[in-house]
């Protein structure tokens, strides 16, 4: 199963990620790669 994510730079540094298809599913990371990896973990936990 694939989900679209929104990856945005954070004002405090790092990146924020949200998953529009999953209400309230969001995370962050210090780098783009870390944020995407954290998003994968959050999606798994959400489901």
N, CA, C, O and CB atoms as a CASP TS submission, in Angstrom:
PFRMAT TS
TARGET T0000
AUTHOR 0000-0000-0000
METHOD Language model
MODEL 1
PARENT N/A
ATOM      1  N   UNK     1       0.841  -1.165   0.000  1.00  0.00           N
ATOM      2  CA  UNK     1       0.000   0.000   0.000  1.00  0.00           C
ATOM      3  C   UNK     1       0.897   1.243   0.000  1.00  0.00           C
ATOM      4  O   UNK     1       1.892   1.295   0.723  1.00  0.00           O
ATOM      5  CB  UNK     1      -0.962  -0.010   1.218  1.00  0.00           C
ATOM      6  N   UNK     2       0.542   2.232  -0.805  1.00  0.00           N
ATOM      7  CA  UNK     2       1.333   3.458  -0.907  1.00  0.00           C
ATOM      8  C   UNK     2       0.500   4.654  -0.467  1.00  0.00           C
ATOM      9  O   UNK     2      -0.704   4.724  -0.711  1.00  0.00           O
ATOM     10  CB  UNK     2       1.846   3.660  -2.349  1.00  0.00           C
ATOM     11  N   UNK     3       1.174   5.590   0.188  1.00  0.00           N
ATOM     12  CA  UNK     3       0.534   6.817   0.647  1.00  0.00           C
ATOM     13  C   UNK     3       1.361   8.008   0.190  1.00  0.00           C
ATOM     14  O   UNK     3       2.590   7.953   0.185  1.00  0.00           O
ATOM     15  CB  UNK     3       0.369   6.820   2.188  1.00  0.00           C
ATOM     16  N   UNK     4       0.692   9.070  -0.188  1.00  0.00           N
ATOM     17  CA  UNK     4       1.378  10.331  -0.467  1.00  0.00           C
ATOM     18  C   UNK     4       1.728  10.992   0.851  1.00  0.00           C
ATOM     19  O   UNK     4       0.971  10.917   1.819  1.00  0.00           O
ATOM     20  CB  UNK     4       0.503  11.273  -1.347  1.00  0.00           C
ATOM     21  N   UNK     5       2.889  11.644   0.877  1.00  0.00           N
ATOM     22  CA  UNK     5       3.286  12.397   2.056  1.00  0.00           C
ATOM     23  C   UNK     5       3.572  13.838   1.650  1.00  0.00           C
ATOM     24  O   UNK     5       3.857  14.129   0.488  1.00  0.00           O
ATOM     25  CB  UNK     5       4.525  11.755   2.737  1.00  0.00           C
ATOM     26  N   UNK     6       3.490  14.725   2.626  1.00  0.00           N
ATOM     27  CA  UNK     6       3.880  16.122   2.426  1.00  0.00           C
ATOM     28  C   UNK     6       5.102  16.360   3.298  1.00  0.00           C
ATOM     29  O   UNK     6       5.038  16.237   4.521  1.00  0.00           O
ATOM     30  CB  UNK     6       2.704  17.128   2.781  1.00  0.00           C
ATOM     31  N   UNK     7       6.210  16.700   2.661  1.00  0.00           N
ATOM     32  CA  UNK     7       7.483  16.942   3.338  1.00  0.00           C
ATOM     33  C   UNK     7       7.784  18.432   3.253  1.00  0.00           C
ATOM     34  O   UNK     7       7.928  18.982   2.160  1.00  0.00           O
ATOM     35  CB  UNK     7       8.643  16.093   2.705  1.00  0.00           C
ATOM     36  N   UNK     8       7.878  19.085   4.410  1.00  0.00           N
ATOM     37  CA  UNK     8       8.104  20.532   4.443  1.00  0.00           C
ATOM     38  C   UNK     8       9.235  20.860   5.408  1.00  0.00           C
ATOM     39  O   UNK     8       9.363  20.219   6.452  1.00  0.00           O
ATOM     40  CB  UNK     8       6.814  21.282   4.851  1.00  0.00           C
ATOM     41  N   UNK     9      10.053  21.847   5.072  1.00  0.00           N
ATOM     42  CA  UNK     9      11.082  22.275   6.028  1.00  0.00           C
ATOM     43  C   UNK     9      10.429  22.909   7.256  1.00  0.00           C
ATOM     44  O   UNK     9       9.435  23.627   7.147  1.00  0.00           O
ATOM     45  CB  UNK     9      12.066  23.275   5.363  1.00  0.00           C
ATOM     46  N   UNK    10      10.999  22.635   8.408  1.00  0.00           N
ATOM     47  CA  UNK    10      10.509  23.197   9.659  1.00  0.00           C
ATOM     48  C   UNK    10      11.202  24.520   9.947  1.00  0.00           C
ATOM     49  O   UNK    10      12.379  24.688   9.627  1.00  0.00           O
ATOM     50  CB  UNK    10      10.726  22.213  10.819  1.00  0.00           C
ATOM     51  N   UNK    11      10.485  25.457  10.546  1.00  0.00           N
ATOM     52  CA  UNK    11      11.079  26.745  10.907  1.00  0.00           C
ATOM     53  C   UNK    11      12.208  26.578  11.919  1.00  0.00           C
ATOM     54  O   UNK    11      13.138  27.384  11.948  1.00  0.00           O
ATOM     55  CB  UNK    11      10.012  27.681  11.470  1.00  0.00           C
ATOM     56  N   UNK    12      12.133  25.538  12.749  1.00  0.00           N
ATOM     57  CA  UNK    12      13.141  25.293  13.774  1.00  0.00           C
ATOM     58  C   UNK    12      14.317  24.478  13.248  1.00  0.00           C
ATOM     59  O   UNK    12      15.256  24.192  13.990  1.00  0.00           O
ATOM     60  CB  UNK    12      12.517  24.584  14.952  1.00  0.00           C
ATOM     61  N   UNK    13      14.271  24.108  11.987  1.00  0.00           N
ATOM     62  CA  UNK    13      15.275  23.222  11.393  1.00  0.00           C
ATOM     63  C   UNK    13      14.693  21.833  11.241  1.00  0.00           C
ATOM     64  O   UNK    13      13.749  21.473  11.943  1.00  0.00           O
ATOM     65  CB  UNK    13      16.563  23.180  12.251  1.00  0.00           C
ATOM     66  N   UNK    14      15.237  21.064  10.348  1.00  0.00           N
ATOM     67  CA  UNK    14      14.711  19.735  10.087  1.00  0.00           C
ATOM     68  C   UNK    14      13.509  19.786   9.161  1.00  0.00           C
ATOM     69  O   UNK    14      13.298  20.765   8.445  1.00  0.00           O
ATOM     70  CB  UNK    14      14.338  19.052  11.387  1.00  0.00           C
ATOM     71  N   UNK    15      12.722  18.714   9.187  1.00  0.00           N
ATOM     72  CA  UNK    15      11.596  18.579   8.271  1.00  0.00           C
ATOM     73  C   UNK    15      10.383  18.000   8.978  1.00  0.00           C
ATOM     74  O   UNK    15      10.511  17.145   9.855  1.00  0.00           O
ATOM     75  CB  UNK    15      11.978  17.704   7.083  1.00  0.00           C
ATOM     76  N   UNK    16       9.208  18.471   8.592  1.00  0.00           N
ATOM     77  CA  UNK    16       7.931  17.942   9.056  1.00  0.00           C
ATOM     78  C   UNK    16       7.320  17.120   7.929  1.00  0.00           C
ATOM     79  O   UNK    16       7.444  17.463   6.754  1.00  0.00           O
ATOM     80  CB  UNK    16       6.966  19.089   9.505  1.00  0.00           C
ATOM     81  N   UNK    17       6.664  16.037   8.303  1.00  0.00           N
ATOM     82  CA  UNK    17       5.999  15.176   7.327  1.00  0.00           C
ATOM     83  C   UNK    17       4.578  14.913   7.800  1.00  0.00           C
ATOM     84  O   UNK    17       4.352  14.599   8.968  1.00  0.00           O
ATOM     85  CB  UNK    17       6.776  13.836   7.128  1.00  0.00           C
ATOM     86  N   UNK    18       3.625  15.043   6.890  1.00  0.00           N
ATOM     87  CA  UNK    18       2.252  14.654   7.183  1.00  0.00           C
ATOM     88  C   UNK    18       1.770  13.691   6.105  1.00  0.00           C
ATOM     89  O   UNK    18       2.273  13.672   4.982  1.00  0.00           O
ATOM     90  CB  UNK    18       1.323  15.899   7.271  1.00  0.00           C
ATOM     91  N   UNK    19       0.773  12.888   6.491  1.00  0.00           N
ATOM     92  CA  UNK    19       0.180  11.912   5.579  1.00  0.00           C
ATOM     93  C   UNK    19      -1.301  12.274   5.460  1.00  0.00           C
ATOM     94  O   UNK    19      -2.098  11.891   6.316  1.00  0.00           O
ATOM     95  CB  UNK    19       0.385  10.416   6.093  1.00  0.00           C
ATOM     96  N   UNK    20      -1.677  13.005   4.409  1.00  0.00           N
ATOM     97  CA  UNK    20      -3.053  13.508   4.296  1.00  0.00           C
ATOM     98  C   UNK    20      -4.135  12.427   4.364  1.00  0.00           C
ATOM     99  O   UNK    20      -5.225  12.687   4.873  1.00  0.00           O
ATOM    100  CB  UNK    20      -3.199  14.251   3.010  1.00  0.00           C
ATOM    101  N   UNK    21      -3.859  11.244   3.872  1.00  0.00           N
ATOM    102  CA  UNK    21      -4.867  10.187   3.843  1.00  0.00           C
ATOM    103  C   UNK    21      -5.125   9.580   5.225  1.00  0.00           C
ATOM    104  O   UNK    21      -6.124   8.888   5.424  1.00  0.00           O
ATOM    105  CB  UNK    21      -4.439   9.098   2.883  1.00  0.00           C
ATOM    106  N   UNK    22      -4.224   9.838   6.177  1.00  0.00           N
ATOM    107  CA  UNK    22      -4.354   9.273   7.518  1.00  0.00           C
ATOM    108  C   UNK    22      -4.458  10.424   8.521  1.00  0.00           C
ATOM    109  O   UNK    22      -3.455  11.046   8.872  1.00  0.00           O
ATOM    110  CB  UNK    22      -3.141   8.336   7.859  1.00  0.00           C
ATOM    111  N   UNK    23      -5.659  10.692   8.969  1.00  0.00           N
ATOM    112  CA  UNK    23      -5.931  11.827   9.850  1.00  0.00           C
ATOM    113  C   UNK    23      -5.048  11.798  11.096  1.00  0.00           C
ATOM    114  O   UNK    23      -5.042  10.820  11.843  1.00  0.00           O
ATOM    115  CB  UNK    23      -7.401  11.836  10.255  1.00  0.00           C
ATOM    116  N   UNK    24      -4.309  12.877  11.307  1.00  0.00           N
ATOM    117  CA  UNK    24      -3.466  12.997  12.486  1.00  0.00           C
ATOM    118  C   UNK    24      -2.130  12.297  12.390  1.00  0.00           C
ATOM    119  O   UNK    24      -1.392  12.238  13.373  1.00  0.00           O
ATOM    120  CB  UNK    24      -4.185  12.478  13.647  1.00  0.00           C
ATOM    121  N   UNK    25      -1.804  11.767  11.229  1.00  0.00           N
ATOM    122  CA  UNK    25      -0.533  11.055  11.052  1.00  0.00           C
ATOM    123  C   UNK    25       0.529  12.046  10.581  1.00  0.00           C
ATOM    124  O   UNK    25       0.517  12.494   9.435  1.00  0.00           O
ATOM    125  CB  UNK    25      -0.683   9.876  10.032  1.00  0.00           C
ATOM    126  N   UNK    26       1.437  12.375  11.482  1.00  0.00           N
ATOM    127  CA  UNK    26       2.521  13.291  11.137  1.00  0.00           C
ATOM    128  C   UNK    26       3.742  12.967  11.982  1.00  0.00           C
ATOM    129  O   UNK    26       3.629  12.333  13.031  1.00  0.00           O
ATOM    130  CB  UNK    26       2.092  14.764  11.341  1.00  0.00           C
ATOM    131  N   UNK    27       4.903  13.401  11.525  1.00  0.00           N
ATOM    132  CA  UNK    27       6.163  13.178  12.225  1.00  0.00           C
ATOM    133  C   UNK    27       7.169  14.212  11.758  1.00  0.00           C
ATOM    134  O   UNK    27       6.829  15.132  11.015  1.00  0.00           O
ATOM    135  CB  UNK    27       6.696  11.738  11.984  1.00  0.00           C
ATOM    136  N   UNK    28       8.400  14.059  12.194  1.00  0.00           N
ATOM    137  CA  UNK    28       9.456  14.992  11.808  1.00  0.00           C
ATOM    138  C   UNK    28      10.791  14.277  11.810  1.00  0.00           C
ATOM    139  O   UNK    28      10.896  13.135  12.257  1.00  0.00           O
ATOM    140  CB  UNK    28       9.494  16.209  12.754  1.00  0.00           C
ATOM    141  N   UNK    29      11.812  14.956  11.307  1.00  0.00           N
ATOM    142  CA  UNK    29      13.166  14.423  11.302  1.00  0.00           C
ATOM    143  C   UNK    29      14.170  15.533  11.073  1.00  0.00           C
ATOM    144  O   UNK    29      13.825  16.601  10.568  1.00  0.00           O
ATOM    145  CB  UNK    29      13.318  13.342  10.238  1.00  0.00           C
ATOM    146  N   UNK    30      15.412  15.276  11.444  1.00  0.00           N
ATOM    147  CA  UNK    30      16.472  16.274  11.266  1.00  0.00           C
ATOM    148  C   UNK    30      16.890  16.421   9.812  1.00  0.00           C
ATOM    149  O   UNK    30      17.323  17.495   9.396  1.00  0.00           O
ATOM    150  CB  UNK    30      17.680  15.906  12.104  1.00  0.00           C
ATOM    151  N   UNK    31      16.764  15.345   9.032  1.00  0.00           N
ATOM    152  CA  UNK    31      17.095  15.358   7.609  1.00  0.00           C
ATOM    153  C   UNK    31      15.885  14.863   6.823  1.00  0.00           C
ATOM    154  O   UNK    31      14.949  14.310   7.400  1.00  0.00           O
ATOM    155  CB  UNK    31      18.352  14.478   7.312  1.00  0.00           C
ATOM    156  N   UNK    32      15.906  15.063   5.506  1.00  0.00           N
ATOM    157  CA  UNK    32      14.812  14.550   4.671  1.00  0.00           C
ATOM    158  C   UNK    32      14.706  13.036   4.801  1.00  0.00           C
ATOM    159  O   UNK    32      13.610  12.496   4.953  1.00  0.00           O
ATOM    160  CB  UNK    32      15.023  14.943   3.193  1.00  0.00           C
ATOM    161  N   UNK    33      15.848  12.350   4.742  1.00  0.00           N
ATOM    162  CA  UNK    33      15.841  10.889   4.830  1.00  0.00           C
ATOM    163  C   UNK    33      15.274  10.404   6.163  1.00  0.00           C
ATOM    164  O   UNK    33      14.490   9.456   6.202  1.00  0.00           O
ATOM    165  CB  UNK    33      17.254  10.344   4.642  1.00  0.00           C
ATOM    166  N   UNK    34      15.674  11.061   7.254  1.00  0.00           N
ATOM    167  CA  UNK    34      15.169  10.681   8.572  1.00  0.00           C
ATOM    168  C   UNK    34      13.667  10.929   8.665  1.00  0.00           C
ATOM    169  O   UNK    34      12.936  10.103   9.212  1.00  0.00           O
ATOM    170  CB  UNK    34      15.905  11.457   9.676  1.00  0.00           C
ATOM    171  N   UNK    35      13.206  12.048   8.141  1.00  0.00           N
ATOM    172  CA  UNK    35      11.779  12.370   8.177  1.00  0.00           C
ATOM    173  C   UNK    35      10.964  11.350   7.382  1.00  0.00           C
ATOM    174  O   UNK    35       9.896  10.927   7.826  1.00  0.00           O
ATOM    175  CB  UNK    35      11.536  13.783   7.626  1.00  0.00           C
ATOM    176  N   UNK    36      11.458  10.960   6.225  1.00  0.00           N
ATOM    177  CA  UNK    36      10.756   9.964   5.406  1.00  0.00           C
ATOM    178  C   UNK    36      10.753   8.607   6.100  1.00  0.00           C
ATOM    179  O   UNK    36       9.737   7.912   6.098  1.00  0.00           O
ATOM    180  CB  UNK    36      11.411   9.845   4.013  1.00  0.00           C
ATOM    181  N   UNK    37      11.871   8.232   6.687  1.00  0.00           N
ATOM    182  CA  UNK    37      11.947   6.972   7.430  1.00  0.00           C
ATOM    183  C   UNK    37      10.967   6.983   8.605  1.00  0.00           C
ATOM    184  O   UNK    37      10.270   5.997   8.847  1.00  0.00           O
ATOM    185  CB  UNK    37      13.388   6.728   7.936  1.00  0.00           C
ATOM    186  N   UNK    38      10.917   8.089   9.324  1.00  0.00           N
ATOM    187  CA  UNK    38       9.976   8.214  10.440  1.00  0.00           C
ATOM    188  C   UNK    38       8.535   8.149   9.951  1.00  0.00           C
ATOM    189  O   UNK    38       7.674   7.592  10.633  1.00  0.00           O
ATOM    190  CB  UNK    38      10.215   9.525  11.198  1.00  0.00           C
ATOM    191  N   UNK    39       8.266   8.711   8.779  1.00  0.00           N
ATOM    192  CA  UNK    39       6.916   8.663   8.211  1.00  0.00           C
ATOM    193  C   UNK    39       6.510   7.223   7.915  1.00  0.00           C
ATOM    194  O   UNK    39       5.368   6.836   8.166  1.00  0.00           O
ATOM    195  CB  UNK    39       6.836   9.512   6.927  1.00  0.00           C
ATOM    196  N   UNK    40       7.426   6.438   7.390  1.00  0.00           N
ATOM    197  CA  UNK    40       7.127   5.022   7.126  1.00  0.00           C
ATOM    198  C   UNK    40       6.766   4.304   8.418  1.00  0.00           C
ATOM    199  O   UNK    40       5.825   3.511   8.447  1.00  0.00           O
ATOM    200  CB  UNK    40       8.329   4.325   6.450  1.00  0.00           C
ATOM    201  N   UNK    41       7.509   4.578   9.486  1.00  0.00           N
ATOM    202  CA  UNK    41       7.223   3.964  10.784  1.00  0.00           C
ATOM    203  C   UNK    41       5.865   4.418  11.319  1.00  0.00           C
ATOM    204  O   UNK    41       5.114   3.609  11.863  1.00  0.00           O
ATOM    205  CB  UNK    41       8.328   4.308  11.792  1.00  0.00           C
ATOM    206  N   UNK    42       5.549   5.696  11.170  1.00  0.00           N
ATOM    207  CA  UNK    42       4.270   6.224  11.641  1.00  0.00           C
ATOM    208  C   UNK    42       3.096   5.617  10.876  1.00  0.00           C
ATOM    209  O   UNK    42       2.066   5.293  11.467  1.00  0.00           O
ATOM    210  CB  UNK    42       4.247   7.744  11.510  1.00  0.00           C
ATOM    211  N   UNK    43       3.252   5.465   9.565  1.00  0.00           N
ATOM    212  CA  UNK    43       2.191   4.849   8.755  1.00  0.00           C
ATOM    213  C   UNK    43       1.950   3.425   9.228  1.00  0.00           C
ATOM    214  O   UNK    43       0.802   3.011   9.388  1.00  0.00           O
ATOM    215  CB  UNK    43       2.559   4.864   7.246  1.00  0.00           C
ATOM    216  N   UNK    44       3.019   2.673   9.451  1.00  0.00           N
ATOM    217  CA  UNK    44       2.896   1.292   9.927  1.00  0.00           C
ATOM    218  C   UNK    44       2.183   1.259  11.279  1.00  0.00           C
ATOM    219  O   UNK    44       1.286   0.443  11.490  1.00  0.00           O
ATOM    220  CB  UNK    44       4.290   0.626  10.037  1.00  0.00           C
ATOM    221  N   UNK    45       2.580   2.144  12.192  1.00  0.00           N
ATOM    222  CA  UNK    45       1.965   2.185  13.519  1.00  0.00           C
ATOM    223  C   UNK    45       0.496   2.603  13.434  1.00  0.00           C
ATOM    224  O   UNK    45      -0.343   2.086  14.171  1.00  0.00           O
ATOM    225  CB  UNK    45       2.736   3.150  14.435  1.00  0.00           C
ATOM    226  N   UNK    46       0.190   3.533  12.540  1.00  0.00           N
ATOM    227  CA  UNK    46      -1.176   4.029  12.379  1.00  0.00           C
ATOM    228  C   UNK    46      -2.108   2.912  11.925  1.00  0.00           C
ATOM    229  O   UNK    46      -3.241   2.794  12.390  1.00  0.00           O
ATOM    230  CB  UNK    46      -1.212   5.189  11.375  1.00  0.00           C
ATOM    231  N   UNK    47      -1.601   2.098  11.007  1.00  0.00           N
ATOM    232  CA  UNK    47      -2.438   1.033  10.451  1.00  0.00           C
ATOM    233  C   UNK    47      -2.545  -0.125  11.409  1.00  0.00           C
ATOM    234  O   UNK    47      -3.211  -1.115  11.109  1.00  0.00           O
ATOM    235  CB  UNK    47      -1.886   0.551   9.119  1.00  0.00           C
TER
END
